[in-house]
Amino acid sequence: MASVTFDHVTKQFSGGVTAVNDMSLEVKDTEFMVLVGPSGCGKSTALRMLAGLEDVSEGEIKIDEHVVNDVPSQNRDIAMVFQAYALYPHMSVFDNMAFGLRMQGMARDEIERRITAAADILELDLLLKRKPGKLSGGQRQRVALGRAMVREPQVFLLDEPLSSLDAKLRLHMRVELQKLHRKLNATFIYVTHDQVEALTLGDRIAVMRDGVVLQVGPPRQVYEKPANMFVAGFIGSPSMNFIPVTIDRRTATASGFAVELPLAPRVESGILGIRPEDLTERISSNNPEINLQVDTAEILGPDQFVYGSVGDDAITARVNLNLRVHHGERLRLGIDVQRLHFFDAPTGRAIL
Ligand code: ATP
C-alpha cells in the first residue's frame, strides 16, 4: 500500500483555466480521503493527474517517496473507478474482470485466483458468468470495483462511483465501500460533490473550491469547526444559517435578536453562523431565544426542517417531528450558544 502527496500542484488547461491551484495534500497509507466540492472545483482533475491521465503543470505528485509526474499511467500501480463504469457489454462478469490482467499477460491461474478472491469479497461469485446487461446497477458497480481490485493496486481512485445509482442503492453501496476499504486495507481517494458521501465515507475530507483546497480534516472536525463560510455552508444540509450582526464587546445583534458570544471578537460587525440543529425547541434559561416567523415545514422522519424568518433574516431550524408547526405562527426556539460560529465578513474566515 502507499501514501500519496500533492506538493504545490497546479493544473492549467490551454485556454487559461486553472483547474487546480497550488494544491498540497498528504494522503496517508491506507487512508480513505475524500475530495469534495461543487461542480468544477477541480477535484476530478486532481484525481486524473494522480492517475496519469492529465499532465501536471506545476508541482509534484508523489506515491510514497517517488515523484510520478513523468511515470506513465500504467506504471503507477493505481486503479481508477469512474462514475460511468463502462463494462464491456458482450463479455461476462468474469471476462470483464479478467480483461486488463490478460492484456498484461498474467498467467491463467493467477487471474483466476484474483477474480475468485475479489468476487468473494464483493459477493459476485454467483454472477461471474452473467453479462452486464443482466445485472442491477449496484451489481454493475461492484463489477467495476472488482475490475479495479483484481489489479491489486497500491491506491484506489474513485470518481463519483455512486452517482448513477438510485438513493437506496447509493446508501447500500456506501456501507459496502466502507467495508471494502477495511477489508482491503488500501489507500482510497474518492471524489464527490455530495457532502453526505464525504462525511460518511472519509477518514478525512478535503473541501475544494475553485481549484483550491480550503480545509482538510476528519469529517467531525470539518463539520464542527469549519475554517470559513464556504466550508460551513457547503458541509451540512440544510446549510448553516448566516446572519449579519453588529458587535458590541461580546454582544452580537442581528435585525431580530441578540446573543452573547463566548468571546469578544475584535471587529464591529460580522456573520453569525448557526446550524439548523442548534436551534432547539427545548428552551432553557441559559440560552438566548428567537421567535421564528414560520413559513413552511418539511418532514424528514424523526425530524422536520422549519423555514422562516427572524427580523430581516431567513432562518432554518431542525426540530423534533412531535412539535406541531403551522405557517404564520411564531415559534420560540433556543440557541445553543456553545455551538455558535462567527465569521469575518470581508474574508469569510472563522474567527471564534
Ligand atoms: P465535476 O464534479 O463537475 O466533475 P470537478 O470538480 O471534478 O467537477 P474538474 O472536472 O476537475 O471539476 O474541472 C475543473 C475545471 O477545469 C472546470 O472549470 C472545467 O471546466 C475545467 N476543465 C476540466 N477539464 C478540462 C479540459 N480538458 N480543458 C479545459 N478545461 C477543463
Residues whose N, C-alpha, C, O or C-beta is under 5 A from the ligand:
A	BS01	ATP	F13 S14 V17 A19 P38 S39 G40 C41 G42 K43 S44 T45 H193
